[in-house]
Amino acid sequence: EVIGAERPAVIIELGTWAGGFTCLLGIAARNYGLQLHSFGHDEINPRSVPWFAHLAGTLTFHRCDVFAEDTLRTFKALYTGGKVLALCDNGSKPREFALLAPMLRPGDIIACHDIGGEYWDCCEMTEADIAAPCATYGLEPYMPDQAYRAGWLAKRKA
């Protein structure tokens, strides 16, 4: 819903893991003519390799440390074009959020997964964990009801 409604030029996904969600994002990106950059420290799951190959040209996989200086330069380069949708679903979501928040431009969206609550059992972060960067960079709630039901916490740069 977000990808179709917002039509970001670039989707940044932190946390590829097995690659299933990455493939789903890649299919949506291809359908809408967008670019997907997925960043993860693990190798691609062998079952996802054919999908990653099929999505070449739309999906770029970066095997890296998301907090390394060279990766930070890559992030900054991705924020030079159109609207960005950033998805934090790696191992340190509040830290990932704080890393990307300063790069957001008006209209950009950032979201973290595993917010927990009545609809999602896994809780790896809370609203309080990202309160400081939200206040500092003027980030407002984005589709809070829909995101929350799927275990996401989403913000938009005002």
C-alpha positions as CSV (number, residue, x, y, z in Angstrom):
1,E,0.0,0.0,0.0
2,V,2.8,2.5,1.0
3,I,4.9,1.8,-2.1
4,G,1.9,2.2,-4.5
5,A,0.6,5.3,-2.8
6,E,4.0,7.1,-2.2
7,R,6.0,5.9,-5.2
8,P,9.4,6.5,-3.7
9,A,12.3,6.6,-6.1
10,V,14.4,4.4,-3.8
11,I,13.6,1.9,-1.2
12,I,16.4,1.3,1.4
13,E,16.0,-1.9,3.4
14,L,18.3,-2.6,6.3
15,G,18.3,-6.3,7.2
16,T,18.0,-8.8,4.3
17,W,18.3,-12.0,6.4
18,A,16.8,-14.8,4.4
19,G,15.6,-12.5,1.6
20,G,11.9,-13.3,1.5
21,F,10.7,-9.8,2.3
22,T,13.4,-8.4,0.1
23,C,12.0,-10.4,-2.8
24,L,8.5,-9.1,-2.1
25,L,9.8,-5.5,-2.0
26,G,11.8,-6.2,-5.2
27,I,8.6,-7.3,-7.1
28,A,6.8,-4.2,-5.9
29,A,9.7,-2.0,-6.9
30,R,9.9,-3.6,-10.3
31,N,6.1,-3.2,-10.8
32,Y,6.4,0.5,-10.0
33,G,9.7,1.2,-11.7
34,L,11.6,1.9,-8.5
35,Q,15.0,1.0,-7.1
36,L,15.5,-1.3,-4.1
37,H,18.8,-1.3,-2.2
38,S,19.0,-4.0,0.5
39,F,21.8,-3.9,3.1
40,G,22.6,-6.9,5.2
41,H,25.6,-8.7,6.8
42,D,24.5,-12.2,5.9
43,E,24.9,-14.0,2.6
44,I,21.8,-14.3,0.5
45,N,19.8,-17.4,1.4
46,P,20.3,-19.9,-1.4
47,R,16.6,-20.2,-2.0
48,S,16.4,-16.5,-2.6
49,V,19.3,-16.3,-5.1
50,P,17.2,-17.0,-8.2
51,W,14.8,-14.2,-7.2
52,F,17.7,-11.8,-6.6
53,A,19.0,-12.7,-10.0
54,H,15.5,-12.2,-11.5
55,L,15.2,-8.8,-9.9
56,A,18.7,-7.6,-11.1
57,G,18.4,-4.0,-12.3
58,T,15.8,-3.3,-9.7
59,L,17.3,-4.9,-6.6
60,T,20.9,-4.1,-5.5
61,F,22.1,-6.2,-2.5
62,H,24.9,-4.7,-0.4
63,R,26.6,-7.2,1.9
64,C,28.1,-5.0,4.5
65,D,28.1,-3.5,8.0
66,V,25.4,-0.9,7.9
67,F,27.3,1.3,10.4
68,A,30.6,1.4,8.4
69,E,31.7,4.7,6.9
70,D,31.7,3.4,3.3
71,T,28.1,2.2,3.8
72,L,27.2,5.6,5.2
73,R,28.5,7.2,2.0
74,T,26.3,4.8,0.0
75,F,23.3,5.8,2.0
76,K,24.0,9.5,1.5
77,A,24.3,8.9,-2.3
78,L,20.9,7.3,-2.3
79,Y,19.3,10.3,-0.7
80,T,20.2,12.6,-3.6
81,G,17.3,11.8,-6.0
82,G,13.6,11.5,-5.4
83,K,11.6,10.3,-2.4
84,V,13.1,7.6,-0.2
85,L,11.3,4.9,1.8
86,A,13.8,3.5,4.4
87,L,13.0,0.3,6.3
88,C,14.9,-0.6,9.4
89,D,14.7,-4.3,10.1
90,N,18.2,-5.3,11.0
91,G,19.7,-6.1,14.4
92,S,19.7,-2.7,16.0
93,K,16.6,-0.8,14.8
94,P,16.8,2.3,17.1
95,R,20.4,2.8,16.1
96,E,19.6,2.2,12.4
97,F,16.7,4.7,12.7
98,A,19.1,7.3,14.3
99,L,21.6,6.7,11.5
100,L,19.2,7.4,8.7
101,A,17.0,10.1,10.3
102,P,19.4,13.0,9.6
103,M,19.4,12.2,5.9
104,L,15.6,12.3,5.5
105,R,14.2,15.1,3.3
106,P,10.7,16.4,3.4
107,G,8.3,13.7,2.3
108,D,10.7,10.8,2.9
109,I,9.4,7.9,5.1
110,I,11.3,5.8,7.6
111,A,9.9,2.7,9.4
112,C,11.1,0.2,11.9
113,H,9.8,-3.4,12.3
114,D,9.1,-5.4,15.4
115,I,7.4,-2.7,17.3
116,G,5.4,-5.2,19.3
117,G,2.0,-4.7,20.8
118,E,-1.4,-6.3,20.5
119,Y,-1.0,-7.3,16.9
120,W,2.7,-8.2,16.8
121,D,4.4,-10.4,19.4
122,C,8.0,-9.6,18.7
123,C,9.2,-6.4,20.3
124,E,12.7,-5.2,19.5
125,M,12.0,-1.4,19.9
126,T,9.5,1.1,21.2
127,E,8.3,4.6,20.2
128,A,10.5,5.9,23.1
129,D,13.6,4.4,21.5
130,I,13.3,6.7,18.5
131,A,11.7,9.8,20.3
132,A,14.9,11.9,20.2
133,P,15.6,11.6,16.4
134,C,11.9,12.1,15.7
135,A,11.9,15.4,17.7
136,T,15.3,16.5,16.3
137,Y,14.5,15.9,12.7
138,G,10.7,16.8,12.6
139,L,9.4,13.3,12.0
140,E,5.7,12.8,12.2
141,P,3.6,9.6,12.4
142,Y,2.8,8.0,9.1
143,M,-0.1,5.6,8.7
144,P,0.1,4.7,12.4
145,D,-2.8,2.3,12.5
146,Q,-1.9,0.3,9.4
147,A,1.8,0.2,10.2
148,Y,1.2,-0.9,13.9
149,R,-1.0,-3.8,12.8
150,A,1.9,-5.2,10.8
151,G,4.5,-4.6,13.5
152,W,5.9,-1.4,12.0
153,L,6.4,2.1,13.3
154,A,6.5,4.6,10.5
155,K,7.4,8.3,10.4
156,R,7.5,10.9,7.7
157,K,9.8,13.9,7.5
158,A,7.6,17.0,7.6
